[in-house]
């Protein structure tokens, strides 16, 4: 898939404020500081599309970006940012959950994981919740440029292997780097294939 144009559409405080059309939506989510904005900008070939920040946890709304006039890339707030107040954490949790559970246009959730780190309980809880809620999702390992190629593959394989204690069928996964554009083509082709299947 070639992204010819990508533009910001709207930021919504709740699922009820999201766009009213029926275009398919692909949501991106992960822990704060996982490199979500950089990945979105890399995928769209548009450096300033999603706002990157030195301060993690800045995304507080549901952000829609229209891609090629055909589908939405949705930037969701990060989960598990400890410096937020308990009230704000709860508000964001409800916003994320209501969007994921209620949004009929949502086709797939991309869960971003920093490939350098061993499995974290908060990521695992979120992934298990998606499975229990029957939400289609894909794991995207980020920051692959920070490790050697062999180490990256080992880390990703170990992460996926750790899911086997509860998962009979493992979700698909991709290895990416915003710096080197690793995984860009594969990820976009994955979305393209889903979009084509929706039209059939």
VEXDREN-2710 file (C-alpha; in Angstrom, 1 decimal):
% VEXDREN-2710
k/r/px/py/pz
1/UNK/0.0/0.0/0.0
2/UNK/1.2/3.5/-0.8
3/UNK/0.0/6.3/1.5
4/UNK/-0.6/9.2/-0.9
5/UNK/-2.2/11.5/1.7
6/UNK/-2.7/11.4/5.5
7/UNK/-4.3/14.2/7.4
8/UNK/-5.5/14.8/11.0
9/UNK/-9.3/14.8/11.2
10/UNK/-10.5/15.1/14.8
11/UNK/-9.6/14.6/18.5
12/UNK/-12.5/13.2/20.5
13/UNK/-12.9/13.1/24.3
14/UNK/-15.2/10.0/24.0
15/UNK/-16.3/7.4/21.5
16/UNK/-19.6/9.3/21.0
17/UNK/-17.6/12.3/19.5
18/UNK/-15.8/10.1/16.9
19/UNK/-16.4/10.5/13.1
20/UNK/-19.9/9.4/12.0
21/UNK/-18.9/7.8/8.7
22/UNK/-18.3/4.0/8.3
23/UNK/-14.7/3.9/7.1
24/UNK/-12.6/1.1/8.7
25/UNK/-10.5/2.1/11.7
26/UNK/-7.1/0.8/12.9
27/UNK/-6.2/1.8/16.4
28/UNK/-2.7/2.1/17.7
29/UNK/-2.1/1.9/21.5
30/UNK/0.7/1.0/23.9
31/UNK/2.3/2.1/27.1
32/UNK/3.6/5.6/27.3
33/UNK/7.0/6.1/25.7
34/UNK/6.7/3.1/23.4
35/UNK/7.3/5.2/20.3
36/UNK/3.7/5.4/19.1
37/UNK/3.7/8.9/17.6
38/UNK/7.0/8.2/15.8
39/UNK/5.7/4.9/14.4
40/UNK/2.5/6.6/13.1
41/UNK/4.6/9.3/11.5
42/UNK/6.9/6.7/9.9
43/UNK/4.0/4.7/8.6
44/UNK/2.4/7.8/7.0
45/UNK/5.7/9.3/5.8
46/UNK/4.7/12.5/7.5
47/UNK/7.0/13.7/10.2
48/UNK/4.7/16.1/12.0
49/UNK/1.4/14.1/11.7
50/UNK/1.2/12.7/15.2
51/UNK/2.7/15.0/17.8
52/UNK/5.8/13.4/19.4
53/UNK/6.8/14.7/22.8
54/UNK/9.7/14.3/25.2
55/UNK/7.1/13.9/27.9
56/UNK/5.3/10.6/27.8
57/UNK/1.6/10.3/28.3
58/UNK/0.7/13.4/26.3
59/UNK/-2.1/11.7/24.1
60/UNK/-5.3/12.3/26.2
61/UNK/-7.9/12.1/23.4
62/UNK/-8.9/9.7/20.6
63/UNK/-7.1/11.1/17.5
64/UNK/-8.4/10.2/14.0
65/UNK/-6.2/10.5/10.9
66/UNK/-7.7/9.9/7.5
67/UNK/-5.5/7.9/5.2
68/UNK/-5.9/8.0/1.4
69/UNK/-9.5/9.1/2.0
70/UNK/-10.3/5.5/2.7
71/UNK/-9.6/4.5/6.3
72/UNK/-8.7/5.9/9.6
73/UNK/-5.6/5.5/11.7
74/UNK/-6.6/6.1/15.3
75/UNK/-4.1/7.2/17.9
76/UNK/-5.3/6.1/21.3
77/UNK/-4.0/7.4/24.7
78/UNK/-1.2/5.3/26.2
79/UNK/-2.0/3.1/29.2
80/UNK/-0.2/2.8/32.5
81/UNK/1.4/6.2/32.8
82/UNK/2.1/6.4/36.5
83/UNK/2.5/10.2/36.8
84/UNK/-1.2/10.7/36.0
85/UNK/-3.6/11.2/38.8
86/UNK/-5.7/8.2/39.7
87/UNK/-8.8/10.1/38.5
88/UNK/-7.1/10.8/35.1
89/UNK/-5.9/7.2/34.8
90/UNK/-9.5/6.0/35.4
91/UNK/-10.9/8.5/32.9
92/UNK/-8.5/7.4/30.2
93/UNK/-9.0/3.7/30.9
94/UNK/-12.8/4.2/30.5
95/UNK/-12.2/6.2/27.3
96/UNK/-10.0/3.5/25.8
97/UNK/-12.3/0.6/26.8
98/UNK/-15.5/2.3/25.5
99/UNK/-13.9/3.1/22.2
100/UNK/-12.5/-0.5/21.7
101/UNK/-15.7/-2.2/22.9
102/UNK/-18.3/0.1/21.3
103/UNK/-16.7/1.4/18.1
104/UNK/-18.2/-0.7/15.2
105/UNK/-15.8/0.8/12.7
106/UNK/-12.8/-0.6/14.6
107/UNK/-11.2/-3.4/12.5
108/UNK/-8.0/-4.1/14.3
109/UNK/-6.0/-2.9/17.4
110/UNK/-2.2/-2.6/17.0
111/UNK/-0.7/-3.1/20.5
112/UNK/2.8/-1.5/20.6
113/UNK/5.5/-3.2/22.7
114/UNK/9.1/-1.9/23.2
115/UNK/11.1/-4.9/21.9
116/UNK/14.0/-4.1/24.4
117/UNK/11.9/-5.0/27.4
118/UNK/10.8/-8.3/28.9
119/UNK/7.0/-8.8/29.1
120/UNK/5.4/-6.3/31.5
121/UNK/2.3/-7.2/33.5
122/UNK/0.4/-4.2/32.2
123/UNK/0.9/-5.1/28.5
124/UNK/-0.1/-8.7/29.3
125/UNK/-3.3/-7.7/31.1
126/UNK/-4.3/-5.5/28.2
127/UNK/-3.6/-8.2/25.6
128/UNK/-5.5/-10.8/27.6
129/UNK/-8.4/-8.3/27.9
130/UNK/-8.5/-7.8/24.2
131/UNK/-8.6/-11.6/23.7
132/UNK/-11.3/-12.1/26.3
133/UNK/-13.3/-9.3/24.6
134/UNK/-12.9/-10.9/21.2
135/UNK/-11.2/-7.9/19.7
136/UNK/-8.9/-8.6/16.7
137/UNK/-5.4/-7.3/17.5
138/UNK/-1.8/-7.4/16.3
139/UNK/1.3/-6.9/18.3
140/UNK/3.8/-4.4/17.0
141/UNK/7.3/-4.5/18.5
142/UNK/8.9/-1.1/18.3
143/UNK/12.5/0.3/18.5
144/UNK/14.1/-2.6/16.7
145/UNK/17.1/-0.4/15.8
146/UNK/18.1/-0.2/19.4
147/UNK/19.2/-3.9/19.4
148/UNK/21.0/-6.2/17.0
149/UNK/18.9/-8.1/14.5
150/UNK/19.4/-11.5/16.2
151/UNK/18.6/-10.1/19.6
152/UNK/15.5/-8.4/18.3
153/UNK/14.2/-11.7/16.8
154/UNK/15.0/-13.5/20.1
155/UNK/13.2/-10.9/22.2
156/UNK/10.1/-10.9/20.0
157/UNK/10.0/-14.7/19.9
158/UNK/10.4/-14.9/23.7
159/UNK/7.6/-12.4/24.1
160/UNK/5.3/-14.3/21.8
161/UNK/6.3/-17.6/23.5
162/UNK/5.3/-16.2/26.9
163/UNK/1.7/-15.9/25.7
164/UNK/1.4/-19.6/25.2
165/UNK/0.5/-20.2/28.8
166/UNK/-3.0/-18.8/28.0
167/UNK/-3.2/-18.5/24.3
168/UNK/-3.8/-21.5/22.0
169/UNK/-3.6/-19.4/18.9
170/UNK/-1.1/-16.5/18.9
171/UNK/-1.9/-13.1/17.4
172/UNK/0.1/-11.9/14.4
173/UNK/3.1/-9.7/15.1
174/UNK/5.5/-7.3/13.4
175/UNK/8.9/-6.0/14.2
176/UNK/9.4/-2.3/13.5
177/UNK/11.7/0.7/13.8
178/UNK/10.7/4.3/13.2
179/UNK/14.3/5.2/12.6
180/UNK/15.1/2.6/9.8
181/UNK/11.5/2.1/8.6
182/UNK/11.7/-1.6/9.4
183/UNK/8.3/-3.3/9.1
184/UNK/6.6/-0.3/7.4
185/UNK/5.8/-2.1/4.2
186/UNK/4.7/-5.3/6.0
187/UNK/2.4/-3.4/8.3
188/UNK/0.8/-1.3/5.6
189/UNK/0.3/-4.5/3.4
190/UNK/-1.4/-6.1/6.4
191/UNK/-3.9/-3.2/6.6
192/UNK/-4.3/-3.2/2.9
193/UNK/-5.2/-6.9/2.8
194/UNK/-7.8/-6.4/5.6
195/UNK/-9.3/-3.4/3.7
196/UNK/-9.5/-5.5/0.5
197/UNK/-11.2/-8.4/2.4
198/UNK/-13.8/-5.9/3.8
199/UNK/-14.7/-4.9/0.3
200/UNK/-15.1/-8.5/-1.0
END
